[in-house]
């Protein structure tokens, strides 16, 4: 999901995961390939909702929803540094 989004973000932006809900639908034998498809289903301001679907050679093995939030990297780093300083 992040890789999909970073192709479309402005310089200095990134995304952080805020929610993920995945249903495991079927088992995949060891060694069998699994294809993962991610698509953007909703964009609300800086909140992005993505659909995740996973298939092996036979079945749909997982499906879910992932939400990410687009952030300004510099602003986020300042906030995290301030939080780390408070913890000291």
N, C-alpha and C positions, 0 to 999 in steps of 0.2 A: 504494500500500500504506500509506504513512504517513497519507495523508488518511483512508483507511478507519479506521485505528486511532485517530487523534486524536479521532474522534467518541465513542469509548468509554473514553478514559483519564480518570483523576482529575486535578484541578488540580495543576500542578507536575510532571506526567509528560509524557514524549514517547517517541518510539521512534527507534532507530538501526538502520540496515541492517547485517547481519552476514554475509549470504551471498545470492548470486543466481546462478541457473543457468537460462539461457534457450536453447531450441532455436529456430532460425530455420527455419521449415518451407516458406515460399513467399514469393515477391516480391509487392509491391503496386505497381501503377502510380502514378506521381506524380499527386496530386490526388484519389485514391480515399480515402474515409474508412476508418478502422480503429477498431474497437470493442475496448476493453480491459476485461476482466472480472477482478476480483480477489476471491477468497474465502478466508476463514480455514479452514484444514484441520486445524490442530493448535495447541493451547495447552499449553505445558509450563512452569509457573511464569511467568516473565517472557519466555520465548522463544515467539515466535509464528511459525508457518509458514503461508505463503499460497500459493495456487495462482493463477497468472497465465495467462490465455488471451487471445489476440488474433486477431480475425477481420476480414477485409475483406469487401467485398460478395460475394465468391465463395468464398474459402477460409479455413481456419484457417491463420494466417500465423506464429504463434509460440505457444509454451507453455513454462511453466517454474515454478520454485519460488523463492520469496523468503523469507528468514528475517529477522526483526527482533527486537530486544530492547527491552523497555520499561524506561526509565530514569527516575530522579528527576533533574530538570533541575538543581537546585541542587547536588546531590552530583556530578553529571557536570561542571558548570562548575568546581567547586573542584578536581577531579582534573585537568582540562585546564589550569587556571591554574597549578597546581603543576608540571605537566609543562613548560609554557612557561617557567616560572622556572628550571627545571633546565637548559633549553637555552641560556639566556643566559649 
